[in-house]
């Protein structure tokens, strides 16, 4: 199971109906996360805002393409 970029191991307690997510660590993922944090600290507020805007635009394009695919599948099955 993944949540964002982080893989998780799911532990379930059937008796209580609880699910606990435990992050699986890797050296490469940890180094990448630390590098990302260091890069963000070096950015100006304007650069962080521009990066956030670019991120949001890419996420919206990804979402729109998913909607387009789902609609085309619905039309094909109708």
C-alpha positions as CSV (number, residue, x, y, z in Angstrom):
1,X,0.0,0.0,0.0
2,X,1.3,3.5,-0.7
3,X,0.3,6.9,0.6
4,X,1.7,9.6,-1.6
5,X,5.3,8.7,-2.2
6,X,5.7,6.6,1.0
7,X,5.1,2.9,1.0
8,X,3.3,1.6,4.1
9,X,2.9,-1.8,5.7
10,X,-0.7,-2.3,6.9
11,X,-1.2,-4.0,10.3
12,X,-4.7,-4.9,11.1
13,X,-6.2,-5.9,14.4
14,X,-9.4,-7.9,13.5
15,X,-10.5,-8.0,17.1
16,X,-10.7,-4.2,17.4
17,X,-11.2,-3.4,13.8
18,X,-8.1,-1.1,13.9
19,X,-5.7,-0.5,11.0
20,X,-2.3,0.9,11.7
21,X,0.0,2.2,9.0
22,X,3.7,1.8,9.6
23,X,6.1,3.5,7.2
24,X,8.7,1.3,5.5
25,X,12.0,3.1,5.5
26,X,14.7,2.9,2.9
27,X,18.1,4.6,2.7
28,X,17.4,6.0,-0.7
29,X,14.0,7.4,0.2
30,X,15.4,9.0,3.4
31,X,18.2,10.6,1.4
32,X,15.8,11.9,-1.2
33,X,13.5,13.3,1.5
34,X,16.4,15.1,3.2
35,X,17.6,16.5,-0.1
36,X,14.1,17.8,-0.9
37,X,13.8,19.5,2.5
38,X,17.3,21.1,2.0
39,X,16.3,22.4,-1.5
40,X,13.1,23.8,-0.1
41,X,14.9,25.7,2.6
42,X,17.2,27.3,0.0
43,X,14.2,28.6,-2.0
44,X,12.8,32.0,-1.7
45,X,9.1,32.4,-0.8
46,X,8.4,33.4,-4.4
47,X,10.2,30.3,-5.7
48,X,8.3,28.0,-3.3
49,X,5.0,29.6,-4.5
50,X,6.0,29.1,-8.2
51,X,6.9,25.5,-7.4
52,X,3.6,24.9,-5.6
53,X,1.7,26.5,-8.6
54,X,3.5,24.2,-11.0
55,X,2.8,21.2,-8.8
56,X,-0.9,22.1,-8.6
57,X,-1.1,22.5,-12.4
58,X,0.5,19.1,-13.0
59,X,-1.9,17.4,-10.5
60,X,-4.9,19.0,-12.2
61,X,-3.6,17.8,-15.7
62,X,-3.3,14.3,-14.3
63,X,-6.8,14.5,-12.8
64,X,-8.3,15.8,-16.0
65,X,-6.6,13.0,-18.0
66,X,-8.1,10.4,-15.7
67,X,-11.6,11.9,-16.1
68,X,-11.1,11.9,-19.8
69,X,-10.1,8.2,-19.8
70,X,-13.1,7.2,-17.6
71,X,-15.5,9.1,-19.8
72,X,-14.2,7.4,-22.9
73,X,-14.5,4.0,-21.3
74,X,-18.1,4.8,-20.3
75,X,-19.0,5.9,-23.8
76,X,-17.4,2.8,-25.3
77,X,-19.4,0.5,-23.0
78,X,-22.7,2.3,-23.7
